[in-house]
Amino acid sequence: PPEFIEIRGECIFFSADFNELNSRLQARIDSGIKGVKLYSNARNAAAGLIRRSDPVLVSCSNLQYFAYTIGESRGFNPPSKQSELLDLLASWGFRSTVKEVVSEPTLLSKWHEVVEKKRQTLDFDIDGVIYKVNDFELQEKLGFNVREPKWALAHKFAPLQQLSRVTEISLQVGRTGKITPVAEIEPVNINGVIVTRATLHNED
């Protein structure tokens, strides 16, 4: 192995594990424990658990780690292409994303359609695909904007939607004192997740 290497990636919840976490939290709520709240979605739950920096809670929540690049390294000669790096990370035992290397821009939208069809069969939620320039040397030449790389682009899917009925609007107070109205809705299944609440960020 290299003398030092930083593997960068993303922690996510599989849908079944997220639902299990919320079931455990609901049991605590039902037993009268104060200050316990359900997570509204898997993405927020994963981010919230990691921010709490509680290794015991994180380890028992069955988060999955998907590796997609490397950061600092010593004694490591990286591949010249993004796709080759993903293959290498997978060979080391890391989970890696589904990928496709295409040779022309017109094939990007076709890949987007393929992944969107697969979306319903995945064990976790995704909201789109990321297009990346495969060659690391070209990535370096293209560089970054203030907030994002010039060599990568997100292509979102149309949002999943279901109809429900608002039964009540409650007010949720955040850590900073900010108040957010929350719609309590009749339970509705969206991509395997039972949704009962939705934050109302604006009047529309």
C-alpha angles and dihedrals in degrees: 000000000000119000088247133357134169115211112203123201147121134277115222139172122237108227095248092051092048091051090048091052092051090047090055091048091048090053089054091049091049090051090058101255108155126225096028117130134181118243114245096214142001095252094056090044093054093047092045094051093049093048089054088061091211104146093191093054093043094048093051092047094069097229114182121224119216114191120210109161147356131251124189117004141169126197092014128119104201123212117259095238136056093229091053091050091052089051090050093049089050090051088054090057100261120135110247135193126259108264143181128192113216130187101211137033095244089067092059094075090048090054089048089056092048093052093044089056090049091048095089092053097052122104091227139042123264128177101196147323133279121227113208133182101247099213113081093205090056090046089056092049092050092050128177142305117221094280108013144029119267089218097063133061132186118223109192127206123235105272119261110248138191133174121244139152127254108232099177143351117226131182120242119201115209129209091268093049094257112147119220122186112231125200115222104210138185106269114272131180114235114178093330096314119110106224119201102158136041128187114235104218094173139010095259 
